[in-house]
Structures are given as structure tokens and as C-alpha cells.
Amino acid sequence: MMNESLLVTLVERKLVTEETIVYASVKSKGLGGKDIFIKKDVYWYPGMPAGAIHDIEGMVPERFAKAYNIKPDGTYKEHKKRGRKPKAELA
């Protein structure tokens, strides 16, 4: 399960898009036509609640976020770009 602020940060940075596969609890039809929740791999959609997501692309959400230097609570630090600067910026 992941928290809402982490999901908002991942979507904001375009790390989670509509092509991202997540393992989540989704509503399905069971025997007798009853609605049940099952866990399965589905594509992420904008209305999906953060609490329903168990993992992203096969990784726990906290580990997925750590790969992009995002803390489990959804915060991150902007880094100043290093290296050679473009000529337009120097002028």
C-alpha cells in the first residue's frame, strides 16, 4: 500500500503514467455476479486510489521512488544541474 502524497509526486514527475503496470486491488465480478476486490496487474489510471496499489512495475512503491531519489513520504530535493552550461544561458 502506498500513500497519496507519494503517488501525486510520481505522477507529477511523469514516472507513473497510463502505460505503467501496477499490481493493485481492483473491483471485479465474482461468482453469482457479486462485486469483489481482487489483486492483479493492471495499467494505472488517473482515478485509481493510492491505497489500492501494492507495487509498481514489480517493485514496492517506496523502492520505486528511491530509485528516483524520492523519499517514501513523496518529498524530493531539486538538484542544480552539473556540467557544461548551454551557450544561450551564458549570454
C-alpha distance (Angstrom), angle and dihedral (degrees) to the residues before:
residue distance angle dihedral
M1 . . .
M2 3.78 . .
N3 3.78 132.6 .
E4 3.81 125.2 -111.5
S5 3.83 96.6 -117.2
L6 3.80 92.0 55.8
L7 3.81 91.4 50.6
V8 3.82 91.5 48.7
T9 3.81 90.5 51.8
L10 3.82 93.1 48.4
V11 3.81 91.8 49.3
E12 3.82 91.6 45.2
R13 3.81 91.0 54.4
K14 3.84 90.0 45.0
L15 3.81 93.6 -119.1
V16 3.81 91.0 124.3
T17 3.81 112.7 47.3
E18 3.78 135.7 156.2
E19 3.83 88.7 -83.9
T20 3.82 92.7 58.4
I21 3.81 116.5 109.1
V22 3.80 114.0 -138.7
Y23 3.80 131.5 -179.3
A24 3.78 103.1 -130.3
S25 3.79 145.6 151.9
V26 3.80 107.1 -99.4
K27 3.79 133.3 177.1
S28 3.79 116.2 -103.4
K29 3.78 139.5 164.4
G30 3.79 115.0 -97.9
L31 3.76 131.8 -166.1
G32 3.78 111.2 -52.1
G33 3.82 92.0 23.9
K34 3.80 95.3 -78.7
D35 3.79 119.2 148.7
I36 3.80 112.4 -115.1
F37 3.80 135.0 170.2
I38 3.79 117.1 -120.8
K39 3.81 131.5 178.0
K40 3.79 115.4 -121.3
D41 3.80 144.2 138.1
V42 3.80 110.5 -85.9
Y43 3.79 136.9 157.3
W44 3.80 113.4 -95.0
Y45 3.81 114.8 -107.6
P46 3.84 127.3 -167.5
G47 3.81 96.1 -109.4
M48 3.81 95.3 51.6
P49 3.82 112.3 123.0
A50 3.80 115.5 -122.6
G51 3.80 92.1 -131.1
A52 3.81 91.1 62.2
I53 3.83 94.3 60.0
H54 3.82 115.3 94.4
D55 3.81 99.8 171.8
I56 3.80 140.9 -3.2
E57 3.81 119.9 -137.0
G58 3.82 89.4 -18.6
M59 3.83 95.7 -50.3
V60 3.79 131.8 102.6
P61 3.85 107.1 -103.8
E62 3.82 92.6 -115.2
R63 3.81 91.4 53.8
F64 3.82 91.7 45.5
A65 3.82 89.8 52.4
K66 3.81 93.0 46.4
A67 3.82 89.7 57.9
Y68 3.83 86.9 64.1
N69 3.85 95.3 41.6
I70 3.80 93.9 -104.4
K71 3.79 119.0 139.7
P72 3.84 119.6 -126.6
D73 3.81 89.9 -107.2
G74 3.83 90.9 59.1
T75 3.81 100.0 -104.6
Y76 3.78 124.7 126.6
K77 3.78 138.2 173.6
E78 3.79 121.2 -118.5
H79 3.80 110.0 -129.1
K80 3.76 125.1 -149.3
K81 3.79 110.2 -116.3
R82 3.78 114.1 -106.7
G83 3.76 130.5 -149.7
R84 3.77 134.5 37.3
K85 3.80 115.4 -3.5
P86 3.81 121.7 -136.7
K87 3.81 115.7 -100.3
A88 3.82 92.3 -120.2
E89 3.80 89.3 60.7
L90 3.83 92.7 51.8
A91 3.81 95.1 53.0
